[in-house]
């Protein structure tokens, strides 16, 4: 999976934090440990439902009407609008077909998905003429 530098930095910081917390306890965090784990050593994965529940509680506390699933659609929309290749977006969101990711983003972007635009000096998008 391709990660942008900011996401990689956040995950590295998270791993370093877990290692710093585990040192006084003489725990060893394996290089293949789960990043988000209910165990300090990262030996177990976080159940998907617990992540959804945490997101729901945060949204409620912030008085934002949204769901974790809508966050996936938002992410797809932002990535596609920024010119990220649709196959990359589909892979990042673990979709089997790129059309599913495009459909999710198209709801919010409408025709803008297919309109040419400039991203980092390069024209992206389709010309329908």
C-alpha positions in Angstrom: 0.0 0.0 0.0 1.3 3.4 -0.9 1.4 5.9 1.9 1.9 9.6 1.7 4.8 11.1 3.7 2.6 12.6 6.4 0.7 9.3 7.0 4.0 7.4 7.2 5.3 10.0 9.7 2.2 9.6 11.9 2.5 5.8 11.8 6.2 6.0 12.6 5.5 8.3 15.5 2.8 5.9 16.8 5.2 3.0 16.6 8.0 5.0 18.4 5.5 6.0 21.1 4.4 2.3 21.7 8.1 1.3 21.9 8.8 4.1 24.4 5.9 3.0 26.6 6.9 -0.7 26.4 10.6 -0.1 27.3 10.0 0.3 31.1 7.9 -2.9 31.1 10.6 -4.9 29.2 8.1 -5.6 26.4 9.5 -6.2 23.0 7.4 -4.9 20.1 7.8 -7.2 17.0 8.5 -5.5 13.7 5.3 -7.0 12.4 3.2 -5.8 15.4 -0.2 -4.3 14.7 -0.2 -0.5 14.7 -3.6 -0.2 16.4 -3.9 -3.0 19.0 -5.6 -3.4 22.3 -2.3 -4.9 23.5 0.7 -2.7 24.2 3.0 -5.1 22.4 0.8 -5.0 19.3 0.2 -8.7 19.3 -3.5 -8.6 18.6 -5.4 -6.6 16.0 -8.0 -4.1 16.9 -11.5 -5.4 16.0 -13.0 -3.4 13.2 -16.2 -2.9 15.2 -14.3 -1.2 18.0 -12.8 1.3 15.6 -16.3 2.1 14.2 -17.6 2.5 17.7 -14.8 4.9 18.7 -15.5 6.9 15.5 -19.2 7.0 16.3 -18.5 8.2 19.9 -16.1 10.9 18.6 -18.6 12.1 16.0 -21.4 12.2 18.6 -19.2 14.1 21.1 -18.3 16.7 18.4 -22.0 16.8 17.3 -21.1 15.8 13.7 -23.6 13.7 11.9 -21.5 11.2 10.0 -20.5 7.5 10.0 -17.2 5.7 9.6 -18.5 4.5 6.2 -19.1 8.1 5.1 -15.5 8.8 6.0 -14.4 6.3 3.4 -16.5 8.1 0.7 -15.0 11.4 1.8 -11.5 10.0 1.6 -12.2 8.7 -2.0 -13.7 12.0 -3.0 -10.7 14.0 -1.8 -8.1 11.7 -3.3 -9.8 11.6 -6.7 -10.3 15.4 -6.6 -6.6 15.8 -5.9 -5.8 13.8 -9.1 -4.8 10.5 -7.4 -5.2 7.6 -9.9 -8.5 5.8 -9.5 -6.7 2.4 -9.1 -4.6 3.8 -6.3 -7.7 5.1 -4.6 -9.4 1.8 -5.0 -6.4 0.0 -3.6 -6.1 2.4 -0.6 -9.7 1.8 0.2 -9.4 -1.9 -0.4 -12.0 -2.1 -3.1 -12.0 -4.9 -5.5 -12.9 -2.7 -8.5 -11.9 0.8 -9.1 -15.4 1.6 -10.3 -16.7 1.2 -6.8 -14.3 3.9 -5.5 -15.2 6.1 -8.5 -18.9 5.6 -7.7 -18.4 6.6 -4.1 -16.5 9.8 -5.1 -18.8 10.6 -8.0 -21.7 11.1 -5.7 -20.0 14.1 -4.1 -18.1 15.3 -7.1 -20.7 14.8 -9.8 -19.3 15.6 -13.3 -16.1 17.1 -11.7 -14.6 13.6 -11.6 -14.3 13.6 -15.4 -13.4 17.2 -15.9 -9.8 18.0 -16.8 -7.8 19.8 -14.1 -4.2 20.6 -13.3 -2.5 18.8 -10.4 1.2 19.5 -9.8 1.5 21.0 -13.2 0.0 18.0 -15.0 -3.5 17.9 -16.7 -5.5 15.0 -15.4 -9.1 13.9 -16.2 -10.8 12.9 -19.3 -11.8 14.9 -22.3 -15.3 13.9 -23.3 -15.2 15.7 -26.7 
